[in-house]
Amino acid sequence: MSRVPQGPSRRLLLAGALAAASAAVTGCSSDSEASSSGGSRRLRIGYFAFPSGDLIVKNRKLLEKALPDHEITWIKFDSGASVNQAFLGKSLDIAALGSSPFARGVSGPSPIPYKVAWILDVAGENEALVARRATGVSDVAGLRGRTVATPFASTSHYSLLAALEKAGLKTSDVKLVDLQPQAILAAWQRGDIDAAYVWLPTLDELRGTGTQLTSSKQIGAGGKPTLDLAVVSDDLIARDPRAIDVWRKVQAEALRLLKSDPDGSVKAVAAELGISAADARAQLAQGVFLTPEQVVSADWLGTDGNPGRLLAYVTDTGRFLAGQKQIGAAPSREAVRKAFYLKGLPDVLK
């Protein structure tokens, strides 16, 4: 889940990010239906440039080997907003998506026609709250009266508010500033802000002259996790459910490889991101990767007919977005439940 330069805005819900969708899916929006019997089938996968099992699946061509009768196209995105737009335009079949933009996508009277089908990773030490060392602030409570920056409507924003609440602070007790990662770095260097909640790689630059106060790993352990999910289109569910089963199997294989073959996983991620093995290893170490068994447990995604705690996590995220006026109203628990695709789990992983 560590961020690399290509993907710092992937969790933002800003309308401006939608413009990126057009470029990202140019040439990828032709007929998505399977061709006539015996022909190849098309599978368009949206991914982000951050270390996860997704990059291992891509680098090792695990899906291409498992579905030789499918034409598979990988499309890189920089924001959850652009992924949402691409699904609305029927330009994607499967994609990575942060839990915040997913909660937004399933809200309203016309939810985006997709469903969550897998969990890629859970936010860990790769998202954190850091204060400039020069301020002398050593805990979250010490931020009272301080200027704190974060990208609004992001998972970092969600985690920041959770951290403030736990420390007994109201949002009015600090001055919140809406800045994107690179703008946060510039403001930090000028001394315009006292602290920031943000993700890699900007986070690592702040850590050089800052004090980490808390992280998304700690906040998640306290009951408010943020996640990188994977969603599948309703069209794909209707026309090619077998492809989803196979895709889940290779994602499960990748999660196992992260633990059983760490060196090979580092090599694959480094190759996909164009970074050194040392950097890839360090970034992977900051993420939280579940085992396939954990993914389908009651603590997380759940199984067919029995959604796990992710249902509550997404519902809570929707309430947060509504409270921040990022969406008109929070999706109901039932609406979120309808946006889960759990058919075949856990048996399809065997």
N, C-alpha and C positions, 0 to 999 in steps of 0.2 A: 504494500500500500504506500510505500515511500514515493514521494513525488520527484519527478525529474523535470528539467526545464520545459519539456513539451507539454506538461499536463497540470500546471498549477491551478488552472481555473476549472478543473473538471467538476467540482462540487458546487459551483456557483449556480444560482438560479436567475441570474441577471438576464434581462431580455436581450441585451446586446450580444450575448453569446449565441443567440439563435442564428445570427448571420453566418456563423461558422458552419452551421449545418449544411447550407447549400453547397459550400465548397467541399465539405467532407463526403457528401453523397453524390457529387456530380458523376454521372456515368454509372451509378450504382442503383438507379431507381427504375430500371426496366422491369418487365413482367416477372413477378416473384413466384408464379405458380410453377409447379413441376411440369416439365415438358411431357410430351406424349409417352406412353408406356415404353419402357426400355431405354429412354433417354436419360441424360444426367439431370440431377436436380440441383437447384441453386440454394446456397446457404450463405447469407451475408451476416458477418459477425462484427459488431462494434467493440473496440477495445481501447484501453487507456495505457499510456506509457508509464506504468508503475509496476514495481516488482510484485508478481503474484503467480499463482499457478497458471493463469491465463497465458502469460508469456511463454511458459514452458510448453503448453499445448501448442502454441503457435510455432515456436522455434523448432520443436521436434516433429512437427507435422503429425501429431497424434490423431487429430480429427481427420485429416486427409487420408491417413492409412486405414482408419476405421470405417470411413465412408468413401470408398473409391468411386462410387457411382454418383457422387455429389460434386458440383463445382463450388468450391469454398473460397470466399473472398473476405479478407480481413481489412477492416476500415478503421483507421485511428481517429479518435475524437479527443477534444480537449475539455469538454464541459458536459455535465449532465443535462443542461438545457438543450444543447444541440442533439444529444441522443434522444431526448424526448421529442424534439421536432422531427427527427428522422423517422421515429416510429409512427408519428402522426402522418408522415408522408409515405408510409409503407415502404421505406427504404432499408429496413433492417429486419432480421429474423431473430437474432440473439445479440445481447449487448451487456457490457458491464455498466453499472449505474449505482451511484451513491444512494444511501438510504434516504437522504433529504429530498433530492429530485424525484425519487420513486414515490415518496409520500405525496409530493405535489402532483405527480402524474396520475395518481389514482383518486385525486380529490375532484370535487365539482360534479355537475350533472352529466358531463361527457368525459369520463376517465379515458386515458390513453389505452388503446386495446393491446395490453400486454400483461404478463404475469411474472412474478418472481419465481424462479425455478432452482436457484442455487445461491450459495454464499461464497464469494471469492475470498474475502478476508475481513477481519475486524480491525478497526483503528487501534493502534497501539502507541508506541513512543514516537511514531512518525508524525503525530499531531500533538502539539503541546502549547502551553502558556508560558511565556518567557518574559521576564522583566529586565530592563537594562540594569546592569550591575551598578552603574553610577547612581541609580536611584536609592539603593540600599534596601529595596523591597525584597523580603525573603519568604513571604507567604501570600496567599490570595487575599487575605483580609487586609494586608498592607496596601492594596490597590485603591483603597478609599480615597476619593478625590483625584485620582490619577487618570491619565489619558491612555486608553487601551484600544488597540486596533485589531480588527479581524475582518475577513470578507463576510459581509452580511448575507444571510440566507444560506450559509454553508454549514457543513457539519462542525467546522471549527467554531462558528457562531453559536450553534446549539450547545456545544461542549463548554464554551466560555460562560454562557448563562447558567449552566448547571454548576459550574465551579463557583461562580459568584454566589449563587443561592446556598450552596453547601457552606460557604464561608460566612453566611449571614449578611451578605451585601445585596442591595437592590440594584437594578440597572441604573437608577438615578444617582447611586452613590459613586459612580465612575462616569467618565466621559467616553462613551463608545464612539469609535470612528470607523467608518466603512472604507476599507482599503483592500485592494488586491495584493497578492504576495510581493510582487516587485515594488509596488508603491509602499508597502510596509517596510521593506528593507531600506528604501531611500529615506523615509520618515524617521526610521530608527537611527540611521547614520547622522541625520541632521539634529537629532535630539528632540524632534517634534512629538514623539510618543514615548510613554514610559514603559509600556508592555504590549505584547501582541500574542494572539492565539492564531497559529498558522501551521502549515505542513511543510514537509521537505520539498525542494532543497532549501528554500528560504529559511526554514526552521534551523537548520544546521549553521547557517551564517549568523543568525541571531544568538545562538548558543555560545558563539565565540566570545561575545562581550556581554552575555546575559546570564541570568539565574533562572533555571527552570522551576516553575511553581507547581505545576501539575501537568498531567498528560491525558490523552484520550483513553489510554489503557487504564489509568487510575479511575477516571470518571466512568468508564464502562463497567469496571468492577463494582462501582457503586450503584449500578442499575440503569445507567443511561449510555449504552454502547452506540457507536455509529459504525456502519458497515459499508463494504462494497458488495453489492448484490449483482446477480446476473438475471436478466429478464428475457422472456421469450414472447414473440408476438402471438396474438390469438390466431392469426392466419396460419402460422407454423404449427400450432397445437392442432388445428383442424386438418391440415393437409399432410403433415409429416411428423407425427408424434415419435416415431422410431428414431428420427434424427436427434430429438431432444434426449431420449434415453441414452443414445450412444455418446452424445456430447457430455452428459452428466458423468458417464463412465470415464471418459478421458480426463475430465476435470478432477474426478476423484483420484485417478492415477497420478495426476500432477501434484495434488496435495500429498500423496504418499511419497512421491519423489523428493519433495521439499525436505522430508525427514529422513528418508532412506538413502538418498543420493545428494547430499548438500553441495558437494563440489560440482556435480553435473548440473544441478539447478542454478548455481551461481554462474556457471559458464553460459547457460542458455539465456539467463536474464541479462548478463553483461552484453552478450551479442545483440539482443533485441534493443537494448537501450543505448548501445554504443558507449559504454563506460567500462572502467577497469573492473577486474574481478574483485579487487579489494573494495571498491565502492559498491559493487553489487552485493557483496556479502554483508557489508555494513548496513545497507538499506533493507535487505531482507531480514536482518536481525531485529529491526525495529518494528516489523509488522507482526500481526497475530494471525497465524494460519491454523484453522481447525483441521482435525482429521475428518475424513468422509463420514465416519460414525458420529462425530460431534455435529457435523452439519445437519444430519437428519434426526438428531436427538430432540427431545422436548425442550431443551434449553435454547435451541436455535431455530432452524427451519421447520423441523417436524416431519411427519410422514403423511401418506395419503389418508385424508379424513381427520387428521389430528395436527393442525398447525401448531408450531412451537411458539416460544416466547417472542420470536421475531414479529409475530402478529401484534403483540402489545408494544414492541419497540417502534414499529412503523406507525401505529396508531398514535403513540405519544409524540412522535416526530411531527405528525400532521397537526396535532394540537399546537405544538411549538410554532410551526410555520403560520398557522392561523393567528396565533397570538402576536406574531411579528408582522401580520398583515401581508404576508407573502402569497397567501391564498385566501380566497373569500371565506371559506369555512373548512374546518377540519373534516377529513373523511371519517365516516363512522367505522366502528370495528367490523361491521358486516361488509362494508364496502372494501375494506382492506383484505378481509378474508377471501372475498371473491377474486382478489388479485393475486392469489397464491395458486401455483400449479404444482401439485404434489403427487399427481397420479403416478403410480408405479414405485414410489419410494417406500421403503428402502430397497425393495427387491431388485430394481434395475441396476443397482451398484454391484451386485454379486457377479 
